[in-house]
Every structure is written in structure tokens, then in C-alpha cells.
Amino acid sequence: MDKLPEDIFLQVHRCYIGNLDHVVAIDGNILKVNSHQIPISRNLREMVIDRFV
């Protein structure tokens, strides 16, 4: 994560990193990225929503 550009990539869960350029939607605690669904941790949800908007 340290080597990835912070303005594009975001830690959304302990095991997942999301690319903000490919996010289609946020549905509850799910980040929809193209045809994939990535869980968003409860602790990081607010930060993810703030960065996405």
C-alpha cells in the first residue's frame, strides 16, 4: 500500500484495497468495482465514503 498512489488507491478493508477510478457504486458496506463486490470494514466506511464523494 505504501508504494501505491494515495489519490487513486484506498484501503477499504484489512484484506482489500480499492482503486477509486474503477468504483461504480457504494451499497451499504459493499464497494462495487466494475463486476466485483468488495466489503468495506465498519471502521473505514466513513473514510471510504468521504474519499469517494
C-alpha positions as YAML, in Angstrom:
chain: A
units: angstrom
residues:
- id: 1
  name: MET
  ca: [0.00, 0.00, 0.00]
- id: 2
  name: ASP
  ca: [2.90, 2.36, 0.69]
- id: 3
  name: LYS
  ca: [4.03, 2.28, -2.94]
- id: 4
  name: LEU
  ca: [0.59, 2.93, -4.45]
- id: 5
  name: PRO
  ca: [-0.62, 6.49, -5.21]
- id: 6
  name: GLU
  ca: [-2.86, 7.59, -2.31]
- id: 7
  name: ASP
  ca: [-5.11, 9.68, -4.56]
- id: 8
  name: ILE
  ca: [-6.17, 6.58, -6.55]
- id: 9
  name: PHE
  ca: [-5.95, 3.61, -4.16]
- id: 10
  name: LEU
  ca: [-7.67, 3.31, -0.80]
- id: 11
  name: GLN
  ca: [-7.60, 0.67, 1.94]
- id: 12
  name: VAL
  ca: [-11.25, -0.35, 2.29]
- id: 13
  name: HIS
  ca: [-10.80, -3.47, 4.41]
- id: 14
  name: ARG
  ca: [-7.96, -5.24, 6.16]
- id: 15
  name: CYS
  ca: [-7.59, -7.54, 3.15]
- id: 16
  name: TYR
  ca: [-8.72, -5.25, 0.31]
- id: 17
  name: ILE
  ca: [-7.51, -2.14, -1.49]
- id: 18
  name: GLY
  ca: [-9.85, -0.33, -3.88]
- id: 19
  name: ASN
  ca: [-9.00, 1.64, -7.00]
- id: 20
  name: LEU
  ca: [-11.19, 4.75, -6.87]
- id: 21
  name: ASP
  ca: [-11.02, 5.16, -10.65]
- id: 22
  name: HIS
  ca: [-12.99, 1.93, -11.10]
- id: 23
  name: VAL
  ca: [-15.63, 2.31, -8.37]
- id: 24
  name: VAL
  ca: [-19.15, 2.10, -9.76]
- id: 25
  name: ALA
  ca: [-21.12, 2.49, -6.51]
- id: 26
  name: ILE
  ca: [-21.16, 2.06, -2.75]
- id: 27
  name: ASP
  ca: [-24.05, -0.03, -1.47]
- id: 28
  name: GLY
  ca: [-24.09, -0.23, 2.32]
- id: 29
  name: ASN
  ca: [-20.82, -1.90, 3.28]
- id: 30
  name: ILE
  ca: [-20.04, -3.05, -0.27]
- id: 31
  name: LEU
  ca: [-17.80, -1.25, -2.74]
- id: 32
  name: LYS
  ca: [-18.83, -2.11, -6.30]
- id: 33
  name: VAL
  ca: [-15.82, -2.08, -8.59]
- id: 34
  name: ASN
  ca: [-16.68, -2.98, -12.19]
- id: 35
  name: SER
  ca: [-18.12, -6.50, -11.85]
- id: 36
  name: HIS
  ca: [-16.65, -7.17, -8.38]
- id: 37
  name: GLN
  ca: [-18.02, -6.50, -4.91]
- id: 38
  name: ILE
  ca: [-15.52, -5.65, -2.17]
- id: 39
  name: PRO
  ca: [-16.50, -5.47, 1.51]
- id: 40
  name: ILE
  ca: [-15.88, -2.20, 3.37]
- id: 41
  name: SER
  ca: [-14.91, -2.53, 7.01]
- id: 42
  name: ARG
  ca: [-17.13, -0.79, 9.55]
- id: 43
  name: ASN
  ca: [-14.14, 1.18, 10.84]
- id: 44
  name: LEU
  ca: [-13.17, 2.51, 7.39]
- id: 45
  name: ARG
  ca: [-16.65, 3.08, 5.92]
- id: 46
  name: GLU
  ca: [-16.89, 6.81, 6.68]
- id: 47
  name: MET
  ca: [-13.43, 7.49, 5.26]
- id: 48
  name: VAL
  ca: [-14.22, 5.47, 2.11]
- id: 49
  name: ILE
  ca: [-17.46, 7.40, 1.53]
- id: 50
  name: ASP
  ca: [-15.69, 10.74, 2.08]
- id: 51
  name: ARG
  ca: [-12.97, 9.86, -0.43]
- id: 52
  name: PHE
  ca: [-15.44, 8.53, -3.00]
- id: 53
  name: VAL
  ca: [-17.62, 11.65, -2.94]
...
